[in-house]
């Protein structure tokens, strides 16, 4: 499942692509565990740099503060599950824009 809403926000599955040519949300992609949002970041996967860049890209894309995004799992893996705090309906509407592309 790409995302699901809960009472405090959104749970989102992400596939990180470090060392990309630019920072961007690139849409959805299939994984063995289901759909994930592919997010490219220019930072390397070294000492948390790519994770920090990933949070910056997602914060901007979802219109939330960086502190509103936390890792549930996958800090050392390309597949990550994150919690985004905020209005669940608004966050879900934003996430749906990538599933429709």
N, C-alpha and C positions, 0 to 999 in steps of 0.2 A: 504494500500500500504506500503510495507516494506521501500522503498526509492524512492525518485525522485530527479533528478538533477535540479539545477537552474544555473543561470549565475555565481554564486559565489562559488558553491560547491554542497553539497548533503544535503537533508533533510531526516533524518533517524528515523524510529519508533523502539523503544527499549522496551523490557520487562526486567526490572531489577530483579535480584534474590539476595538480600542481605543475609549475614551470610552463604554464601556457603563455601564449603571446600577448594576451590581455585578460583582464578581470571581467568576467561576464557570467550571467546565468544563461546556459545554452539550451534549455528545454529539458524534456524528460528523456530517459533512456531505460531500456529493460535491463534488469539484473537478475541473477538467480533467485533473489528474494522478492522480486516484483519491481515495480517502477521506482525510479529514483530521479531526483532533480539533479542534472549535471551542472556543476558550477566550476568554471575554470578560474584559476588564480595564477598570477605571475610568480608568486613567492614559491620557493622550493619547500619540499617536505622536510624541513630541518629545524629542530628545536621549537616546534610550534608555529613557525612563521606562516605556513600554509593555512593552518587552522585560524590564526588571527586574521589573515586576509579573507578567508572564507566567511568569517563572521562579519567583516566589514561589507563584503559584497551582499550578503543576505540582509543585513540591517538596512542598507540603502534600498534594496529591492522591495522589502516589506514595509519600509517606512517606520522602522522601530530603532531604538537605541541599541548599540552593541551589547550593553549589559542585559538586554532583554532576551538574548540568545544564549542558550547553554547546551552543552553536550550531554546527551543521555548515554550514548555509546559511540565507539569508533574513533576516539581521538588519535589512535595510531594506525588507523585503517583508511582506505579510500572511501569505503562505505560508512557513512555517519548517520546517526539519528540525533536530531536536535529538537529542543523545545524552544518555541518562540512565544514569549509572553505578550499578551495583548488581547484585543477583541477577536474572539474566535471567528465570527462571521466575516469580518474584514480581512483577516489573515487568510481564511479559506478562499475567499473571492480572489485574492492576489495569487494564491497557489494554483487556482483553477485556470488562470490566464495561460500558464505554461502547459497545462494538459490539453488545451484547445488548439495549440499551435501545431 
